[in-house]
Amino acid sequence: MKMMLNWNEISVTTPKALTIIGMAKNVGKTVTLNYIQKVLHSQGIALGLTSIGRDGESFDALTHLAKPSIVVQPQTIVATAEKVSIDPNRWDYLQKTDIWTPLGNVLILKAKFVNQVVLAGPSRNEDVRQLLQCLTRWGTRCTLVDGAFDRQSSADPLISGQIVLATGATLSRDIEELLRITACRVEQLTIPNCNKDYAKRYNQSSAKVLVNRHSQWQEYFVKTSLLSSAEWLTVLKDDCTALIIRGAVGDGIAQALLKKQQIPTVVVQDGSKIFITVDLWRQLKARNIQIQALQPISLLGVTINPVYPGGKGIDPGVLLQKMGAALAPIPVMDVVQEIKF
């Protein structure tokens, strides 16, 4: 373990966009966001900042618990909705976009000095991508995206190919269970890439499900990719050798695969589309059933929050040591103590 002094200890390059996502509420996502801002700002990186959805309020809308504020470094260019309270003495107005949110169109602002902000960004991934391009035109070298709570689609590699995941004792007060849950999510987000032939076939079709039988592809134009186990079994005949899925995948596909003797190659868009529970994911792994990705996700690190609301939490040193060992070689960081494993 050592002090996290600069960005190079996490990644050899500075990403154009970096998304911070949380596995649950109160796992330290905002604290992580603030710390990464400080690290990059101290190295002279021109920063942008936006969010998927809304964050930065003083109190959580669901739990009514106090929340840490999003602290913005000087000269950071921020994208947030026009109905968010903004003090013109603390911000330079740059632009109004045509990107809509429930709190109005998104504004582009520059912080005059250290500020606090409520971020209210778009929820559609396409709007977020457009916003990132806008921030780049204003001179940002790296934009931090505050991902929505427990929304894995915040990790969509078409928004940001690199992410930091926040986890913590809110998920489980039992350290071994917390390690198990977090390791499962990490494995899902970082599934291996598929070969180019599958990617080519995916791009040639708009069907949600593609099945290969006897070297021939069959398209299934179903309404949702979240089919039940029984529905998947009607698709996964014994002669099925490959399966490409457009959209989210859940327990239904896992249950169906576990019932098959001949296991097809399974390809999904990316790891953020996987919503398979921990126990089923472990059963897939025990059977050597792998799911592959069309688009890679680069997980730069995992941050830990050893405390939970109203309790003592887990010993931070023990949690860092065990989480670091469980997730190696992915860096695990305690940004409050400024140490990493």
C-alpha positions in Angstrom: 0.0 0.0 0.0 1.2 3.5 -0.7 0.1 7.1 -1.0 -1.9 7.9 -4.2 0.1 10.9 -5.3 -0.8 11.2 -9.0 -2.9 9.9 -11.8 -0.1 7.7 -13.2 -0.6 5.4 -10.2 -4.0 4.5 -11.6 -3.5 4.7 -15.4 -0.7 5.5 -17.7 -3.0 7.7 -19.8 -5.6 10.4 -19.0 -9.0 9.3 -20.5 -11.1 11.8 -22.5 -14.0 10.7 -20.4 -14.1 8.8 -17.1 -17.3 7.6 -15.4 -17.6 7.0 -11.7 -20.4 4.6 -10.8 -21.6 3.3 -7.5 -22.9 -0.2 -6.6 -25.4 1.3 -4.2 -26.1 4.5 -2.3 -23.6 5.6 0.4 -20.7 3.7 -1.1 -18.6 6.9 -1.6 -19.2 7.8 -5.2 -19.3 11.5 -4.6 -16.2 11.4 -2.4 -14.5 9.4 -5.2 -15.5 12.0 -7.8 -14.2 14.9 -5.7 -10.9 13.1 -5.0 -10.3 12.3 -8.7 -11.0 15.9 -9.6 -8.3 17.0 -7.1 -5.8 14.5 -8.4 -6.3 15.5 -12.1 -6.5 19.3 -11.3 -3.2 19.1 -9.4 -1.6 17.8 -12.5 -2.9 20.7 -14.7 -5.5 18.6 -16.5 -8.3 20.7 -18.0 -11.4 19.2 -16.5 -15.0 18.8 -17.5 -17.8 17.6 -15.3 -21.3 16.3 -15.9 -23.7 13.6 -14.7 -26.2 11.0 -15.8 -29.3 12.1 -14.0 -29.1 14.3 -10.9 -26.6 14.4 -8.0 -25.0 16.8 -5.6 -28.0 17.6 -3.4 -27.4 18.2 0.3 -29.8 15.4 1.3 -30.7 12.2 -0.4 -34.1 12.4 -2.0 -35.0 8.8 -0.9 -33.2 8.3 2.4 -33.2 11.9 3.6 -29.6 11.4 4.8 -27.0 14.1 4.5 -24.8 13.7 1.4 -21.3 15.1 0.6 -21.3 18.0 -1.8 -19.8 17.8 -5.3 -16.8 20.1 -5.0 -15.7 21.7 -8.3 -12.0 22.7 -8.9 -11.2 26.2 -10.3 -11.6 26.5 -14.1 -13.5 23.2 -14.4 -16.1 23.4 -17.1 -19.4 22.0 -15.8 -22.5 20.9 -17.7 -25.7 21.1 -15.6 -29.4 22.0 -16.1 -30.5 25.6 -16.2 -33.0 25.3 -13.3 -30.2 24.3 -10.8 -29.3 27.2 -8.6 -26.2 28.8 -10.0 -24.6 32.0 -8.4 -23.3 34.1 -11.4 -20.6 35.6 -9.1 -19.1 32.1 -8.9 -19.5 31.0 -12.5 -18.7 32.1 -16.0 -21.6 31.4 -18.4 -20.3 29.8 -21.6 -23.2 28.3 -23.5 -26.8 27.0 -23.4 -27.2 23.7 -25.2 -30.3 22.1 -26.8 -29.9 19.0 -24.6 -33.0 18.7 -22.4 -33.4 17.4 -18.8 -36.4 17.5 -16.5 -34.8 20.6 -15.0 -34.5 22.4 -18.3 -31.8 22.6 -21.0 -28.1 21.9 -20.1 -25.9 25.0 -19.5 -22.1 25.0 -19.9 -20.4 26.9 -17.1 -16.8 27.5 -15.9 -16.0 27.7 -12.2 -14.2 30.9 -11.2 -12.8 29.2 -8.1 -13.5 26.2 -5.8 -17.3 25.7 -6.0 -20.0 23.4 -5.0 -22.6 22.3 -7.6 -25.7 20.2 -8.1 -25.2 18.2 -11.3 -28.4 17.6 -13.4 -27.5 16.0 -16.7 -29.3 14.0 -19.3 -30.4 10.4 -18.8 -30.1 9.2 -22.4 -26.7 7.9 -23.3 -26.9 9.6 -26.7 -27.4 13.0 -25.1 -24.4 12.3 -22.7 -22.2 11.5 -25.7 -23.3 14.8 -27.4 -22.5 16.7 -24.2 -19.0 15.2 -24.0 -18.3 16.4 -27.5 -19.5 19.9 -26.5 -17.2 19.9 -23.4 -14.3 18.8 -25.5 -14.9 21.8 -27.8 -14.6 24.1 -24.8 -11.1 22.7 -24.2 -11.5 19.9 -21.7 -8.9 17.2 -21.7 -10.8 14.9 -19.4 -14.5 14.9 -18.5 -15.7 13.2 -15.3 -19.2 11.7 -15.6 -21.1 11.2 -12.4 -22.9 7.9 -13.1 -26.4 7.4 -11.8 -26.9 5.3 -8.6 -26.7 1.5 -9.2 -27.2 2.0 -12.9 -24.7 -0.1 -14.7 -25.6 1.5 -18.0 -23.6 4.5 -16.7 -20.6 2.3 -17.6 -21.6 2.1 -21.3 -18.3 2.1 -23.2 -19.9 4.2 -25.9 -20.0 7.0 -23.3 -16.8 6.3 -21.6 -14.4 3.4 -22.2 -12.9 3.8 -18.7 -14.7 3.7 -15.3 -14.0 3.7 -11.6 -16.4 1.6 -9.4 -17.3 2.6 -5.9 -18.3 -0.1 -3.4 -18.7 -0.2 0.3 -20.2 -1.5 3.5 -23.7 -0.4 2.6 -23.9 -3.4 0.3 -23.1 -5.8 3.2 -21.8 -5.5 6.7 -20.2 -8.9 6.3 -16.8 -8.4 4.7 -16.8 -11.8 2.9 -20.2 -11.2 1.4 -19.1 -7.7 0.4 -16.0 -9.1 -1.4 -18.2 -11.7 -3.1 -20.7 -9.1 -4.4 -18.0 -6.7 -5.6 -15.9 -9.3 -7.2 -19.0 -10.5 -9.2 -19.7 -7.0 -10.4 -16.1 -6.5 -11.4 -16.1 -9.8 -13.4 -19.3 -8.8 -15.2 -18.0 -5.4 -16.1 -14.7 -6.8 -17.4 -15.9 -9.8 -19.5 -13.5 -10.6 -22.3 -14.0 -9.4 -25.9 -15.5 -11.5 -28.6 -14.0 -12.0 -32.0 -14.5 -9.6 -34.9 -16.9 -12.0 -36.8 -19.4 -11.7 -34.0 -19.1 -7.9 -34.0 -19.6 -7.8 -37.8 -22.7 -9.9 -37.5 -24.1 -7.7 -34.7 -23.6 -4.6 -36.8 -25.4 -6.1 -39.8 -28.6 -6.7 -37.8 -31.1 -4.8 -35.7 -32.6 -7.9 -34.1 -32.4 -8.2 -30.3 -31.3 -11.8 -30.5 -29.2 -13.6 -33.1 -28.7 -17.3 -33.0 -26.2 -19.3 -35.1 -27.2 -22.9 -36.1 -25.3 -24.9 -38.7 -23.3 -21.8 -39.7 -26.5 -19.9 -40.4 -27.7 -16.9 -38.4 -31.4 -16.6 -37.3 -32.8 -13.3 -36.2 -35.3 -12.9 -33.3 -37.1 -9.6 -33.2 -38.4 -9.9 -29.6 -39.5 -6.8 -27.6 -37.0 -7.3 -24.8 -33.8 -9.3 -24.4 -34.8 -10.0 -20.7 -36.5 -13.3 -21.6 -37.5 -15.9 -19.0 -35.6 -19.1 -18.7 -38.4 -21.0 -20.5 -38.4 -18.5 -23.4 -34.6 -18.8 -23.7 -34.8 -22.6 -23.9 -37.0 -22.3 -26.9 -34.3 -20.3 -28.6 -31.3 -22.3 -27.4 -31.9 -25.5 -29.3 -29.2 -28.2 -29.1 -27.7 -27.2 -32.4 -27.2 -23.6 -31.3 -23.5 -22.7 -31.3 -23.5 -18.9 -30.8 -25.9 -16.4 -29.4 -25.6 -12.6 -29.7 -27.9 -10.4 -27.5 -28.6 -6.7 -28.0 -29.7 -5.2 -24.7 -29.7 -6.3 -21.1 -29.3 -9.9 -19.9 -30.7 -11.2 -16.6 -31.2 -14.4 -14.6 -33.3 -15.9 -17.4 -30.4 -16.5 -19.7 -28.2 -17.8 -16.9 -30.8 -20.3 -15.8 -31.3 -21.5 -19.3 -27.6 -21.9 -20.0 -27.2 -23.9 -16.8 -29.8 -26.4 -18.1 -27.9 -27.0 -21.4 -25.4 -29.7 -22.2 -24.1 -28.0 -25.3 -23.2 -24.4 -24.3 -23.2 -21.8 -27.1 -20.8 -18.8 -27.3 -22.8 -16.0 -25.7 -22.0 -12.4 -26.8 -23.5 -9.2 -25.2 -23.0 -5.6 -26.1 -20.8 -4.9 -23.0 -20.4 -5.8 -19.4 -22.7 -3.0 -18.2 -25.7 -4.9 -19.8 -25.3 -7.9 -17.4 -27.8 -8.1 -14.6 -27.2 -11.7 -13.4 -27.3 -12.2 -9.7 -24.2 -13.3 -7.8 -25.2 -16.9 -7.1 -26.2 -17.6 -10.7 -23.0 -15.9 -11.9 -20.9 -18.2 -9.7 -22.7 -21.2 -11.1 -22.0 -20.1 -14.7 -18.3 -19.6 -13.7 -18.2 -23.1 -12.1 -19.5 -24.6 -15.4 -16.9 -22.6 -17.4 -19.8 -20.8 -19.2 -18.3 -17.5 -20.4 -20.1 -14.4 -21.7 -18.2 -12.2 -24.1 -18.5 -8.5 -25.0 -18.7 -6.6 -28.3 -17.3 -3.5 -26.6 -14.7 -3.6 -23.9 -14.9 -1.7 -20.5 -11.7 -0.6 -18.9 -12.1 -0.7 -15.1 -9.3 1.6 -13.8 -9.9 1.0 -10.2 -12.3 0.3 -7.3 -12.8 2.6 -4.3 -14.1 1.5 -1.0 -16.2 3.0 1.7 -15.9 1.0 5.0 -18.7 2.8 6.8 -22.5 2.8 6.5 -25.1 5.1 7.8 -25.8 4.7 11.5 -23.1 2.1 12.1 -19.4 1.6 12.8 -18.7 -0.2 9.5 -15.8 -2.3 8.7 -12.2 -1.8 9.7 -10.8 0.3 6.8 -7.4 -1.3 6.8 -8.7 -4.8 6.7 -11.2 -4.0 4.0 -8.6 -2.4 1.8 -6.2 -5.4 2.3 -8.9 -8.0 1.6 -10.6 -6.2 -1.3 -7.2 -5.5 -2.9 -6.2 -9.1 -2.7 -9.6 -10.2 -4.1 -9.6 -7.9 -7.1 -5.9 -7.9 -8.0 -4.5 -6.6 -10.3 -7.2 -3.9 -10.4 -6.2 -1.1 -8.0 -8.3 -0.7 -4.9 -8.3 2.7 -3.2 -9.4 4.3 0.0 -9.6 7.9 -1.1 -10.3 9.3 2.4 -7.0 7.9 3.7 -5.4 8.4 0.3 -4.0 4.9 0.2 -4.2 2.1 -2.4 -3.6 -1.6 -2.6 
